Amino acid sequence: MTPSVQAETQSFRVLAGKVEAEVSFRSGHKPWKPLATHALLDAGTEIKTGAKGRLSLRFADGSEVQIEPLTEIKLESLSDAQNQTLIQIILKQGELKAHVASETAAQESFVIHTPTATAIIQGTIGSILHQPADGLTTLSAEEGVIFIQPENSKIQPLNLSAGRQVSLSSSAIGPVVAKGAPPGLAASKLPYKLFDLGQWQECESRQGQKEICGAWNWDSEAQAFHADWPNGAKALVKVEKMGGGEIILLRRDLSGPSAGSVAHYTGHHAGGDIEGDVVLQLLEGTVAWESHDATSKGTWRVRSHDYLDLS
């Protein structure tokens, strides 16, 4: 992955890969200067990109970092006291994406600092976004694991596994959600149709009957859940409302013992649960069934790995 840098590799310098548009650098308190492709950078170098600026950095161990527009970083260190690889980057603002060499990842020696957290990228690919305006850091793991140590000692550290994302500030940490979901701490009000509601573990019961649990899988194209239960029931479940602290869903059974019936679900947040290093979102509420000749009521509950904003 990394071109031969010969003597420079031994001194832990960094090779600037492709430079796009406006990218500047400086060392110490020297003036900012334009950065050229294939420039060699030392520890202590600061880099910033403009509105259209992008840059790839190639490290001696084979790791690469893509720096996105409107980002400012500092190459804090490239080796430790024993002259071993120890890459530390300070992310002051903006976004970077790291592809960490497997050997470096195994040694836990690729570290990114933001004002709210320290991240050790322990397994190949991850991205970090820091927004100074709201003090929010969002971390996403594409492959492998990112160990996150919040700067606030009152917030517990966690391992972020592949395909997951989390946001944190100096005072709080949001839920672990699917990669690409709206940040759990941000004021985002994106409509539910703009992201995937994922898979739900749903259980429901009617008065006097045993609880039955099924799997609800979100279909992004249909904008609905395909739901299945062990008794052979299959249904399409659509979101009628999501906001104001509640969610309302309409279920239509397509086949199975309740084919042709309709159910109306109303639910609200019921806290969270922890499964390994993943925070599950819990919902609960009431459900009303309508069949050809009868109606009935009951309760339902859901465990979801994915972010659900009901505000």
N, C-alpha and C positions, 0 to 999 in steps of 0.2 A: 504493500500500500504506500509506503513512504520511500521517496527517492533517496539514493545514497548521498549523505551529507559529509561523509568522511570525517575530517578532523572536527568539524563543527558538531557532529553527532556526539563525539566524546565529551565535548564541553557543554552538552545539554542546551544547545541553542535551538530555536524554533524556526522552522522554515515557513514563510508566508506562501501559501498556495495561490490560487486564482484570486485576484483582487478585482471587485466590480465597483464602478462608480467611485463615490467619495469615501475613502478610508484614510485615516490619519493615525500617526503614532508619535510618541515622545518617550524619552528616558529621563528620569529625574524631573527637574523643573525646567527642562529645555523647551523651546517652542514646539508646537505641533507641526509635523511635516507630513506630506503625502506619503503613503506606503506603497511600495512597488511590489509586484509579483516576484517571488523568489528571494525577497529580502530575508536576512537572518536576524532573529530577534533574541535578546537576552532576558533573563529574569529581571523584573523591575520595569519592563516596558509596559506602557499604557497604550491602548488602542481604542479608537472610537469610529463608528460608521455613521454616514449620513442617511438621509431619507431613502436613498436607493443603494446605499453601500452594503456590500457583502464581502466576506473574507473567509477563506479556509486556512487553518493553521495545522501544520504537520509536525508532530513531535518525534523525537529520536526513538521512542519505544514503539512507534507505529500507530499511535493514537492520532485521531483527527478531531478538530473542533470547527464547526461552521458557525460563524458569527453573523447574525441577522442585522437588518437595518435598524438604525437608531439605538445602537448598543454601545456600551462603554465597559471595557474590562481592563484588568491589570494582571500581567503574568507575575504572580507573587513569588513563586519558586519553581525550579525545574529539577532540583536534586536536594537531598538531605545532607546531614553532617557526615554520613558514611559514603557520600558520593553515589548514592543509589537514586533511581528515578523516583521523584516525588513531585508530581505536577499539581500546583495549587493556583487556581485562578480566582480572582475577585470579580464578581459580576456586579457592577455598580447600577446598571440599568439595562433594559432590553432583554434579548433572548440569545441563547447559544444552544447548539446541539452537539453533543459529544459522542464520538464513536471510539470507545476505549479499547486498546489492545488487551487481549485476554490475559497476558502475563501480568500487566500492570493492574488489571482489575482484580486478579487473584491476590495481589499484594496490598490491596486497598490503598493504592497510592495515587489515585486521581481524584482530586478534591476541588469542589467549587464552593466558594463562600458568597453569600448575599447578606444584606443587613439583617435578615430574619432567620437564616438557616445555613448550616453547613451540610453539603451533600457529598457523599462518597459514592462514586459510580462504580459499583462492584461487578457489573456485567454488561459490557459492550455498549448499548445504545440508550441515551436518555437526553432529555431537553429540559432547560430551566429558563423560566421567564421571570424577571423582576420588574415590577412597576413602582417606581418611587412615589408617584402621585398618591397611591393608596397604600403603599407599604406592603404590597402583596407579592409573594413569591409562589409561582406555580411550577411543580415538578412533574414530569411525565417519564415513565419507564417504558421504552419500546421493547427492549430485550434485556434479560438479566434483572438485576436488583439495584435500587438506589437506597443507601442508608441515609436517613435524614436526621440530623441533630438540630432541633430548633435552638435559636439563640436564647429564647426564654426558657429557663430551667424548669418552669412549672409545666411546660408542655412535654409530654413523653416522646422520646425518639421512636422512629418506626422504620421498618423495611418496606419500601415500595416495590411491589413485584411487577413483572412484565404486563403491559396492557392497562396499567392503573395510573391514576393521576391524583394529586392532592395539592391544595393551596393552603398557605399559612401566612399569618401576619405576625407582628411582634407580640400579640396578646392572645391569639386563638389559632386553631387549626381546623380546617374544614373536613368534611367526610372524604374518604378514599372513594374515588369514582372511576368510571370507565375513561380511558384516555380519549381526550377530545370533548368531554362534557363541559358545560359551563362551570367555571370555578365555584366551589361551594361557598366561598366567603365573599364573592363579588356581588355587586348589585345587578347582575345580569337578569333580564326578564325575557330571555329568548323563548319563543313559542315552542311547545313540546315537539312540533313537527320538524324542527331544525336539528334534532339530535335523536339518538337511538335510546329507547327506554329499556332495551336489553331483555334479560330473562328474569321473570319473577317466579318465586316459589309461593304459590297461593293455596290457602286452605280455607274451607268454608263449612258451615254446618247449619242445619235447620233444627228447629226445636224437636227434641225427641229422637234425632237421628245422629249417627256417628259422623264425625268430621271426615271430610274427604279432601285430599290435597292433589293438586295438579301442577303442570308446568305451563306458564304463559310466555311465549316467545314473540318479541316485537318484530313486525314486518315493516321496514322503513318505507317501502313502496306503497303498501296498502294503508299505512298509518293506522295499524291496528295490531292487537295481539292475536296470534293463533294459539288457542288454549286446548289442552288435552287433560283428561282425567282417567284414572285406572279403570273406571267402570265403562269405558268406551265412549264417553261423551266428548264431543268435539265442538268448539264454538269459536266465533269471531267476536272479539271484545274491543270496542272503540272507546276512545276518550271523548266525553262530551264537555267536560270542564276540568281545568286544572289551574287553580288559583284561589286566592282568598282563604287559604288555609285548608282547602279540601280538594279532592278529586272525585269526579263522577264518571262512571263508566256504564256502557250499555252492552250487554252480552246477548247474542243470538245463537242458540244451539243449532248446529248444522246436521249432526248425526248422533246416534247413541240413544240411550233410554229417555233423554229429555229433548229429542229433536223437535224443533218448532217452538220451544218455549223461549221466554225472554226474561232477563234478570237485570235489575238496576242496582249498581254498587255505589255507595257513598263512603268515602274513607278520608282519613287524616293521618298525619305523622304520629307515630307511636314510639319515638326514640330510635335507638340504634342498638346493634349487637355486633360483637367482634368475632370474626372467624379467621384465626391465624393473625395475619397483619392487615386484614381487610375489614373495614367498618361497613356493616350491612345496614341499609335503610329499612325501617319497619313501618308498615301501614296497618291500620285496622279500621273497621267500620261495620256498617249494616248492609244487608242485601235483601231485596224483595224479588221473588220469583213470580212470573205470570205464565201459566200453562193454559191449555185449551179450556179447562173447566174449573181451575182452582188457582188460588194465590197463597203464598206462604212467605214467611220472613225468617231471617237468620243473621248470622254474623260472618265476617270474613277477615282474613289477615294475610299480609304479604311480607316476604323477605326479599330484598332486592340488592344486588351488588352495584347498581347504577344510580347516578344522581337523579333526584326528583325534586324540583323546586315547586312548592305549592303556594309560595308567597304571592 
